[in-house]
C-alpha cells in the first residue's frame, strides 16, 4: 500500500476521498490537496531544467572564446619554423634492437619509416635534393644490417632518393647499392640494374654505368638472375660505338652458355650490326677497329 501511495503522489493522483475534501489545508503538499500544489511542482521542475542547462551553455561559450583567442594569438605571433635537413647519425644497431624489444626486423622497419617520412615536416614537404642524403644513406645502410632479407632499403636508395638527388649525392647512393649488392647478388640485382639505368640516362656517366653493368655480369653468373642481366654491359658497349669490345663480350657470353637461345643470340647480333652501321669510320677508328665494307 505504501508503494501505491508513492506512485499516486508521483503522478498527481490523490486518494478517492481527497476529491471531495476541497482545497486541502494551507501548506499541504500532497498532490490531491488542491490545484496550486500540482502547478507549483511543474514550475519547480521547469526551473530545475533551466538551471541544469545553464552550465552547458556556459562551457560551450567558454570553449569557443578560448579557441578564438588561440586563433588570434597564432595569427599575430606565427611560430618560427625551420626545416631540418639531416636526420643525424643513425642509432647503433644494438640500441635500436633493444628499443624494439629484441626484434631487429621491427627495429629496421621503424628506422625505414622514420627515414621515409623525414621530408614531411610541419605540414609541408621538404625537397629531397635539400636533404642530407649521405646521412639518409647511413640510415638505410643500418636498416639493411638489421634486416638483410629486406629489399626496401635498396629500393629507397635507388628509386626514391637517387632519382631526386643532386649528381654527387646520387653517385654516393648508387655506390651504396653496388656495395650491398655484392653481399647477396641473387636477391639484390634488380636495384643495381636500376643503378645502371640512372648512371647512363640520368647522370650521363657512361663509365659509371659500365662499372655497375660489369659488376652485374661478374656476380650474377651463379645467382640465378635472368640472362639479360649479364647482357646489360654488352648492350651499353654496342650503344656507345664500342663494337669491338661488345663482340668480344658477346663471344664470351656465348661460350659460357649465357646466350644459348638462338633467338636471343640473333637479337644481340642484330644490335651489334645496327650499332656498327650507325658508327662513322672515324668512330670505328677511335675504338681501334678498321673500317668495314
N, C-alpha and C positions, 0 to 999 in steps of 0.2 A: 504494500500500500504506500509505503514511503517513496518507492521509486515512481509510482504512478503520480503521486503528488508533485514530485520534482519535474516530471515530463509535462504536467499540466502548467506548471509555473513557467517552463521554458517557452511554451507555445502560446502563453496568454490565455489559457482556458481555466476558468475558475471552477469551484465546486458547484454542484447543482443549486445549492441554497444561496449562493452568492448573487445570482442574477436578480433575486427578489429583495435582497438586503439593501439595495440602494447604493449610495455612493460610498460607502465604507468610511472608516474613521480617518481623521486627519493624520497624515504621516504613514498611513498603511501602505506598504509597498507591494502587497500581494497583487498579482495580475487581475484578479477578479474584484478588487476593491473599488474600482472606478476607472473611467476612461483616461483621466490625466496621467495615471501611473504608466499605462501602456505607451502613450505618446512620449513620455519622458524617457522611457527606455530606448525607444527608437532614436530620439535625438542624441542621447548619450553614445549610442553605437556609431552614429554618423560622425560625431565629433572625434571619437577614438580613431576612426579610419582616416580622417583628415590629419590628425596628429601623427599617425603612423606614416603617411605619405610624405610629410614634410622632410624628414631626414633623407629620403631617397632623392628628392629633387635638390636638396642642398648638396649632396655628394656629387651628383651629376654636374651641377653648376661649378663646384669647386674643381672637379677634374677638367672641365672644359677651360676654365680660367688658367689652370696650370699648363695645359697643352698650348694655349695661346701665348702665354708668357715664354714658354720654351721655344716656340717658333720665332717669336720676335727676337729673343736673345740670340738664337742661332743665325738669324739673318743679319743682325747687327755685328756679330762677332764670329765670322766664319773661322772654322778650325783650320789652322795651318797644316797642310798635308804635303809630304814629300815622298815620292816613290822610292821604294827600296829596290835596288838593282842587283843585290847579291844575297843569296841565301846563307852566306857564310860557309864555313867548313862543315862537312857532314859529321855527324856524331860517330863515335867509334862503334864498330860492329857489335862488340860485347855489350856496350851500354844500351844501344837501341834494342838489342835482343832481350836484355833484362827488362827493359821497359815494356816489351811486348810479352812478358811472362814466359820467356824462354822459347818463343815461336819466331824463328828467323824469317820464315815466309811472311808472316803477318808484319814483322818489322820492315821487310823490304817493300811490301805494299804501302805501308804508312809513309815511308820515305818517298816513294814514287808519287803518291797522292799529294804530298806537300810540294814536291818539285813541280808537278804538272800544274798546280793551281797557284804557284808563286806569282805569276804575272797578273793575277786578278787581285787588285788591292783597292780597298775603299770604294767599291762600286765601279771601278774603271779597270781597263786592261792596259798593262804596260807593254810596249812593243818588244818583241823577243830580241831584236837586234840590240836593244839598250841594256839587256840583262847581262850579268856576269856569267857568260855561258861556260867559262872554264870551271867556275865553282859548281855550276849545274852539272857539268860533265863528271865532276868528282862525286856528286850525289848519286848519279846514275851508276857510276862505277861501284860505289859502295853497295847500292841496292842489288847489283848483279852478284857481288860477293856473297850477299846474304841468301840469294835465291838464284843459283846458277842455271836452273831449268827454265827460268822466265825469259821470254823473248822481248818483254815490254821495254826494258831499259835501252836496248839497242834500237828498237823501233822509235822510241822518243828521240834518241840521239841522231838517227839518220833521217827520219821522216818529218819530225816536228821542228827540232832546233836547228839542225844543219841546213835545212832548206830556207830558213828565215834569217840565218846568222850572217854576219859580215864574213868576207872571204877568209880572213885569218882565223876567226873563230870556227868557221865551218871545217877548215882543214884539221884543226886540233880535234874536233868531234869525230871526224871521219877516221883519224888515226886511232882514236879510242875504239871505234868499231872494228878496225882491222886487228888491233892488238887482242881484243877479246874474241874475235872470230877464230884466231889460231888455236884457242883453247878447246873449242868444240865446233869444228867446221861443219859437221853434219847437221847441226841444229841452227847455226848462225850464218850460213852462207847467203840467205836472202838479203840480209842487211848490208853485207859487203858488196853484193851485186848492185844494190841501190846506190852504194857509195861510188861505184864505178860510173853510174849514170850522172850523179851530181858532179863528180870531178870533171867529167868530159863535157857535159852540156850546160851546167850551171856555173861552175867555176872556170871552165875553159882551160883546164890544166891537163893536157894530154899525158905528160909524164906521170902525173899522179894517178890518172885513170889506168894507165898501163901497169903501174905498180900494183894497184889493187887487183886488176884482172889477172896478173901473173900469180899473185898470191892465191886467188881463187883456183887457178888451174893446178897449182902445185899442191894445194892442201885438200882439194876435194876429190882426188883420184880414187881414194878408197872410202870416201864418206857417203857414198850413195846419192850424191847430188845429181840432178839431170845433166845430160850430156852437153846441153847448150851452155852450162856454166863454165865449162872448160874451154868453150869456143869464143867467149867474150873477147879474150885477148886477140884471137885471130881476126875477128871482125873489126876490132879497133885498128889493127895494123893495116887491114885492107882498106878501111875508110880513110886512112891518113897517108895513102900513097906509099906504104912500106910493103909493097907486094912481095919482094924477095923474102923478107922476114916472115911474112904471112904464109908463103908457100912452104918454107922450112917448118913452121909450126904446124901447118896442116898435115904435112908428111909425118911429123912426129905423132900427131893425134891419130892418124890412120894406123900407123904401126903399133900404137899402144892399144888399139881396139876401141878407142873412144868414139870414133866415127865409123861404125860398122854398117849403118843403114845406107844402102845405095842412094836413096832419095836425099838423105841428109848430105851425103858426100857431093852429090851433084849440085845441091844448093850452095854449098860452101865454095865449090869450084866456080860456079856462076858468079858469086860475089867477087871472087878474085879477078875473074876476067873483066867484070864490069868496072872494078877499080882500076885495072890496068888500062882499060880503054879511056877512062877519064883522065889519066895522068898524061901530061905532056912529055916529050923527050927530055926536056931539061929536068923535070921532076924525077923521071926514072934515073937519070944520070946522078941526081943528088943522093939517091939511095944506093948507088953502086951497081946499077943494072944498066946494061947496054940497051939501046932502043930495039924493040922487037918489031918485026914486019909481019 
